[in-house]
Amino acid sequence: MKADIVIVGGGPAGLAAAIAAAKEDSNLNILILERDRELGGILNQCIHNGFGLHTFNEELTGPEYAARFEEQLDGLGIRYMLDTMVLDVASSVVTAVNSKEGVFTVDCGAVVLCMGCRERPRGALNIPGLRPAGVFTAGTAQRLVNIEGFMPGKEVVILGSGDIGLIMARRMTLEGAKVKAVCELMPYSGGLKRNIVQCLDDFDIPLLLSHTVIDIKGKERVTSVVIAEVDEKSKPVPGTEQEIACDTLLLSCGLIPENELSRSAGVKINPATNGPVVNESFETSIPGVFACGNVLHVHDLVDYVSEESGRAGRSAARFVKANKAEEGPVINIKNGNGVRYTVPSFVRLNELEDDLVIRFRSGNVYKDSYINVLFDGETKLHRRKQIITPGEMEQVILKKEELSGAPSEILIEITEN
C-alpha cells in the first residue's frame, strides 16, 4: 500500500492535519489510520460545550466540533481506515494491523504523529489500599456516562483537578450523583479557571487544595477513601486525615502523551513534555516525521490543537514535494525562570511560514508578573499578566520581521517585577 502522507490517529489533531495537507496540495494521497471504530477521538465523549470559540467563533460540543472537520474529508478525497492499530513508524514505512488486511505496510513520503494522550492510572499514583471496584480514571467515567450510558457510582470523590476531573464533577452531579469533594495534591488547580467556576463553584462542590487520597477502603466495592493535607514536599501531614464515605473514586491526575511509537522510531523526546522535540514546522528529529496535538504536549484548548496540527499538515505536504528544507539560520528557543517548556524548541528562519507562535506552560502560580522574551540576552518583550497558572497554556507571538536579525537564542522567562 502507498500514500504520500500517513496520519497516525483520527482525532482532532489528525483531522486538522489531514485537511490542511490536502488543501496545501489537492493531488496528495493522504491516509488516516485510526485505532477506534470512528473518527473524532476523545471529542466524541466530550458532550459539553466550549469548543470552537477560536476556530469557528461559536460555541460547540465536542462531537459538533469533530463533525465540522469530518464533513471536509470526503470532499477532499482523504482516505481513512478505522479499527486499525499502527505497530511501527519509520520515516518512509508505516506498519499497521486490522482484522480485514491483517498486518500491512504503507510506503509513504511523510508521517504525522497524532496519537493523543492517555490518563495516568492508579498504578502510577501509588495509592495504598485494596483494589475494589469503583476506581476509574475521569476519562473512563466520562465515556461510560456519555457514550455507554452507565453511571459509575452515586457518591463520588475526585482526586486531581485537571479539566476532565472538573468537568466530570459537574457531569456526575447533573446525572444525580453526589460529588463530595475534589482533592488536589498541588496548592493550585490543574484546570482552567472557567471550569473551576462553572463545574465546582456553581454546584457548591468543594475543592480541597494541597490534599490527596492516602487510602482506599472496601473489599468488593469502594466504601470510603481517607484524605489528608500535604506539606510543601507533597507528603501527608499527620493528624489531618479524614475519611469520606463514597462508592466511587475518579482519578484526574494528569495526561501522558502516547509516544511509544515515537520512541521506537527514534524520535527525540522532550523530558518536560514527554512529547517529541519539534521545530517551527512541527517536524521531529527524524526528517519527514511530524508531530502535533496532545502527543506533542498536552493542550488546554482543542482550538490550539487544530491550529498547530494545520501547520504540521501543511509542513508535511511541503516536505513531500520538496523533500529537503532550505538551509539558513537556526534559532534555539530556551525556557528560563518559571517556564517548564516551549513549543517549538528551535526555529529555522527560512522555513517559517508566518509569525512565530511560541506556546509554553509555567511551573507555578505567578500573580502580577511579567512574561519576558529575550533575544541573545536583550529584552524584546516585557508583558504584564495578572495571573499565570500551570493549568493554562501561555503563548507569545513574534512577528517574522522581528526575527530578521537572526538571534542565535530566544529565551522565554517569567519574572515578578
Secondary structure, DSSP 8 states (H G I E B T S, - for coil): -EEEEEEE--SHHHHHHHHHHHHH-TT--EEEE-SSSSTTGGGGG--SEEE-TTTTSS-EEHHHHHHHHHHHHHHTT-EEESS-EEEEE-SSEEEEEETTTEEEEEEEEEEEE---EEE--GGGTT--B---BTEEEHHHHHHIIIII-----SEEEEE--SHHHHHHHHHHHHTT-EEEEEEESSSS-SS-HHHIIIIIGGGT--EEETEEEEEEE-SSB--EEEEEEB-TTS-B-TT--EEEE-SEEEE---EEE--HHHHHHT--EETTTTEE--BTT-B-SSTTEEE-GGGTS--S-HHHHHHHHHHHHHHHHHHHHH-S-----EEEEEE-TTEEEEESSEEEGGG--SSEEEEEEESS-EEEEEEEEEETTEEEEEEEEEEE-TTS-EEEEE-GGGGTT--SEEEEEEE--
